[in-house]
Amino acid sequence: MKEVFILENDTARTKALNRFCYLTALLATPYVYILYSNDLILPSWVMLFIIALFLLSPYLSIKGYHNYSRLVVVFDTNFAVAYFSVLLGFDSGIHLYLFSAPLITYLLYDFSEKIKIRLTSSTYVLNFIIVYLVYKLNAFAYVVLDEKIHHILYFMNFAFSLTLCFFLIIYFANNNSFYIRLLRDANQKLETNQIQLQNEILEKNGTHKMLSETLREKETLLSEIHHRVKNNLAVISGLLELQNFYVKDEGASGILKESRNRIKSIALLHEKLYESKSLDTIEIRSYVEELVNYIKLSFSNDKKEIIIHSRLDDIKLPMEEALPFSLMVNELITNSYKHAFKDKDRGNVYLTFEKTNEGYVFDYKDDGCGFDASENFKETSLGMNLIEAFAKQLKGNMMYISKPNEGVNFKLKFEKNTAK
Amino acid sequence: MKRILIVEDDFILSMINKKHLELMGHQVVASVTNGLDAIEAVRAHKPDVILMDVRLNQGMTGIEAMEEISKFSDVAVVYLTGNSEREFKERASKTNMLAFCIKPIHFEQLSEILKNAK
């Protein structure tokens, strides 16, 4: 908008300057005749030279030499006033042209070009002072014209300088209305834009409010779902535990306890998921630590001192991986508690979970009695079947090493889930 | 033996908890489903311990109900909750809280908590 404004303004200024030059050249023509008819041959040639310079200025401007065009005008006006004031005398009224100098200056330059305006104005002021001093000091012998011619010249100077002033005033008045029109248009556009923006803001606020409400509803629903899931798991777990009170058989009681622990490991997973900010990944370290504590508590009646040493990297798993992983950890620790330390009062379990370039490595060891990991055993043990299923679910490579009296070593490698 | 009030809006869980507590040798003085009934039940039965669900379907939450109860009774409370958000815990700890248990509750753990209650 600003660029358009400056461009339009500059074009109007150049046009006005050119017209001013044509008008001045036209007004100077009668002087040539008067001077020539009064035998002032050289001054009449000088006047022709001045006219030529006034015509040169628009030519330079058309060719794109705007600065030279303006300099020519400044020189030409100063030279014309100085030369003819000295030649024809101060009282010939040539200096009257200098009264249009401020208007000429503002026609030549924009208000922002302060230095150029000051320099140009200074030349006119200096010119006037010199002309006046020359007149007062009588430094030159003036050409003495006939009184009638003198009066005609004075009248012409007065009338023509007034004409130029009128021309310039009309230009500035037009220019002013041009500014006002341009500003009014710009203002109207701004008002239209402002209304559009206000409408857009209102629309966006409405959308934002709607989205916020939807989000709040979804959060409430999610929280409600979590609450329901946890309550349902609590019901199942509670029923299994309650059933356990009525079961006298130790084997059946153990099965119920194992089932309850599996439920608890899933419930704990939901708890961690609900706590997690991302709502789709689970922080494994804190999860496993809590699970280990829970399993320890559930076997606290066994009165055995089993120390679980865990070294877990900061790993977050998505729910679809965290679920089989958690059940697998639960199964392994439960197996160690149930079988590995049957004939011992104390034992150790070593649990590591590391992040590698390829994915994750889970390593589980105990220093219990170990077992014969024959194919037949793998097929009949539910725990082993479950562990294999969990490993498959994780798309991992599983390795199980165990010999009687040498403990158990289970290793699982699986890749990062890149589905998301 | 402790005299216990159960505040739980899930009837099945409430029944399971009641059975467990009775099998542990405690007496369940009442089972209610909302905060207002809990306040009334405390006035009426003066229990030793309240087993309070934090999230109740109607009206006030378990913690809000306990804040009201604390104005006239120093009964101890065991909170049961589906989530362990810090803001709940912090607010709950300002009441006469024995424990803040995450569902599903481990009844052996609950037994220990009740044994240590005054």
Boltz contact constraints between the chains, C-beta under 6 A:
constraints:
  - contact:
      token1: [A, 227]
      token2: [B, 55]
      max_distance: 6.0
  - contact:
      token1: [A, 227]
      token2: [B, 82]
      max_distance: 6.0
  - contact:
      token1: [A, 230]
      token2: [B, 82]
      max_distance: 6.0
  - contact:
      token1: [A, 230]
      token2: [B, 103]
      max_distance: 6.0
  - contact:
      token1: [A, 231]
      token2: [B, 10]
      max_distance: 6.0
  - contact:
      token1: [A, 233]
      token2: [B, 104]
      max_distance: 6.0
  - contact:
      token1: [A, 234]
      token2: [B, 13]
      max_distance: 6.0
  - contact:
      token1: [A, 234]
      token2: [B, 103]
      max_distance: 6.0
  - contact:
      token1: [A, 234]
      token2: [B, 104]
      max_distance: 6.0
  - contact:
      token1: [A, 235]
      token2: [B, 12]
      max_distance: 6.0
  - contact:
      token1: [A, 235]
      token2: [B, 13]
      max_distance: 6.0
  - contact:
      token1: [A, 237]
      token2: [B, 104]
      max_distance: 6.0
  - contact:
      token1: [A, 238]
      token2: [B, 16]
      max_distance: 6.0
  - contact:
      token1: [A, 241]
      token2: [B, 107]
      max_distance: 6.0
  - contact:
      token1: [A, 242]
      token2: [B, 16]
      max_distance: 6.0
  - contact:
      token1: [A, 242]
      token2: [B, 19]
      max_distance: 6.0
  - contact:
      token1: [A, 245]
      token2: [B, 23]
      max_distance: 6.0
  - contact:
      token1: [A, 264]
      token2: [B, 104]
      max_distance: 6.0
  - contact:
      token1: [A, 267]
      token2: [B, 104]
      max_distance: 6.0
  - contact:
      token1: [A, 271]
      token2: [B, 102]
      max_distance: 6.0
  - contact:
      token1: [A, 274]
      token2: [B, 83]
      max_distance: 6.0
